[in-house]
Amino acid sequence: MSHPAPPPDAPTSRPGRPSRRLIVAVAVIAILVTAAIVVLVLTRDDGSEEGQRAERDASAACEVLEELPRDLTTDDLDLDEPQVYELQAIGSLAQAAGKADSAYEDLGRAGQEVFASLARLDHDQLVASLDDLRSQCEDID
């Protein structure tokens, strides 16, 4: 017994497999989005925007640093303590400012030292790095 042909309006692709039209549509959308991003990047005003971002990041790093207690102990470096994450934020923001604008290069270097001393769990170096960072923050104000 032969089976009847499927009705003309029945889908011809197998279920669970995307159709070629869908794949082409997704590819076209991805190309258009990429083109739009490239146009936005190429047409933005880098000078003032980068400087503003660097200033914002430097200011934020210094504000968080100002709120940290100056007498951090080794117990404060426990992963259960919020200071560890604040120190990471300070280091990240300082480095971002240094990368975005060479005027904050020393601040960025000090941020790298904060990260390095955290990674080594070197309390004495961390205190020295934070003092250096505080000095950099005073120069910014």
N, C-alpha and C positions, 0 to 999 in steps of 0.2 A: 504494500500500500504506500503510495507516495504522499508526502506531506504537502499541504498547500503552501504556496509562496506567501511570504509575510505581506501584510497590507502595505501599500505604498508610503504611508505616513509613519511607519514604524522606524525607529532608529536603526541605523545599520552598523554603528560602532558597538563594541562590546561594553557591557556595564563595568564601571570601575576604572575605565581607561579614558583619559581626557581626549576630547576630540581635537583634531588638527586646528580647527577654527579657534578653539579656546587657547591653545598653545601659541598660535600666531597673535591673538589679541593680547595675551600676557606679554609676549616679546615686544610688541609695538608699544604698549604702555610703559614697559621698562625702559625702552629707548627714549621715549618722550620725557619721562621723569628724569633720566640721566641727563638729557640735553638741557632741560630746565635748570637742573642743579649746576651744570657747567656754566650756563649763561649767568646765573646768579653769582657764582663765584668769580667769574671773570669781570663782571660789571660792578662789583662792590668797591667801595672806597677803602682800601686796605689800611692806609696810613692812620687815619683817625680811629677807625674801628678797632684795630689791633691795639693801639695805644690806650683806648678806653677799656678794652678787655683786660689788658695788663694792669692798668691802674686799679680796676675793680678787684682783680685777683690778689694783687699785692695788699690792697686795703683790707680785704676779707681775711687774708692770712694773718695780718697784724692784729686785727680785731679779735680773732680767735685766740691768738697767742697772748694777748693782753688779759684775757679771761682765765687763762691757765694759772694755777698756783706756781709761784716761783720755786717752791721747795718740793718739787716732785721727788718721790722716793721710788725705790725699786718696786715696791708694792703697787704703785700707781701704773706700772708698766704691764700689769697682769691683763690678759685679754678680757677679763670680766669688768675692767674699769673703763669708763668712757674716755679718759684722757688719752688712751692709746689711739683711739679713732680720731680724736681731735688733733693729735700730733700728726697723724697721717694726712688729715685734711690740710693742716698748716703746711706740711712739706709739699703736698700736691699743688696747692694754690701758689706757693712761693715759686715752685718750679715752672708752673704755667705762666706766671708773670715774667719770669726770666726768659722763657722761650719766646714769648710774644713781643717783648720789647727789650732791647739790649740795655736800656736804662735800669732795668731790674735784674741784670745779670748776677750781681753779687747776692741779691735776695734769693735768686734761683739756686745758686751754689750753696747757700746756707740751708735751703730747703732740702737739697740732696743730702747734705750732712745729717739732717734730722732723720731722714729715711735710713741712711747707712747705719747710724747709731742705734736706731730701733731694730734693724735687722740683726745687728750684732748683740743686741741687748746690752749695750755698753752705756751704763747710766752716766758715768763721768763725761763721756764724749757727748751724750745727749744734752746734758746740762750746758756744756761748752757751746754746742751747736745752737741751742736755744738762746744763749746769751748773745752769740753772733747775730742770730736772727733778730733779736730785740734791738741790737745796735743798728741793723739795717732798717728796721721799722722806724726808729727815731730819725734816721736820715731822710726817710720818705716824708714824714710829717713836716 
